[in-house]
Amino acid sequence: MINQNFRLYRSNNSFFGPLGYLIDTIKVKVQPNKITWFIWALAPSIAFVSEFIQGVDIHQSLWYLFLVFDP
């Protein structure tokens, strides 16, 4: 079983980790590759839509895809 502290670290890292990249993108210091971002967004989007169609409850795992998934 994974330690609870590791899970919290992992979820915080997945959520707050890309903030530096986002800030640099807004300041136009970096320019993201559009094809790569599309491909990385495609997998969780397909999973999200398929779970939504199947009626998965929001509190189960529906939003977990976007909170924890990181490329």
C-alpha positions in Angstrom: 0.0 0.0 0.0 1.3 3.4 -0.9 1.9 5.8 2.0 -0.8 8.6 2.2 1.9 11.3 2.3 3.2 10.1 -1.1 -0.3 10.3 -2.6 -0.6 13.9 -1.4 2.8 14.8 -2.7 2.0 13.2 -6.1 -1.4 14.9 -6.4 0.1 18.3 -5.4 3.0 17.9 -7.8 0.7 17.0 -10.6 -1.5 20.0 -10.0 1.0 22.7 -9.1 4.0 21.4 -11.1 3.0 22.9 -14.4 2.4 26.4 -13.0 5.9 27.6 -13.9 5.5 26.4 -17.5 2.0 28.1 -17.6 3.4 31.4 -16.4 6.3 31.2 -18.9 3.7 30.5 -21.7 1.6 33.5 -20.7 4.8 35.7 -20.7 5.6 34.3 -24.2 9.0 32.9 -23.0 8.2 29.5 -24.3 5.9 28.3 -27.0 4.1 24.9 -26.6 4.0 22.4 -29.4 0.4 22.2 -30.4 0.4 18.7 -31.8 2.0 17.3 -28.6 -0.5 19.1 -26.4 -3.3 17.8 -28.5 -2.1 14.2 -28.1 -1.6 14.6 -24.4 -5.1 16.1 -24.0 -6.7 13.4 -26.1 -6.3 10.4 -23.8 -7.9 11.9 -20.7 -10.6 13.6 -22.7 -11.6 10.2 -24.3 -11.6 8.6 -20.8 -13.6 11.5 -19.3 -16.3 11.4 -22.0 -16.6 7.6 -21.9 -17.0 7.7 -18.1 -19.5 10.5 -18.3 -21.6 8.5 -20.9 -21.5 5.4 -18.7 -22.8 7.5 -15.8 -19.8 7.5 -13.4 -20.4 9.6 -10.4 -18.3 12.7 -10.0 -17.1 11.6 -6.6 -15.9 8.3 -7.8 -13.3 8.9 -10.5 -14.6 11.2 -13.1 -12.6 14.4 -12.1 -9.6 12.3 -11.0 -8.5 12.0 -14.6 -7.8 15.7 -14.8 -6.4 16.2 -11.3 -3.8 13.5 -11.4 -3.1 12.8 -15.1 0.1 14.4 -16.2 2.2 13.6 -19.2 
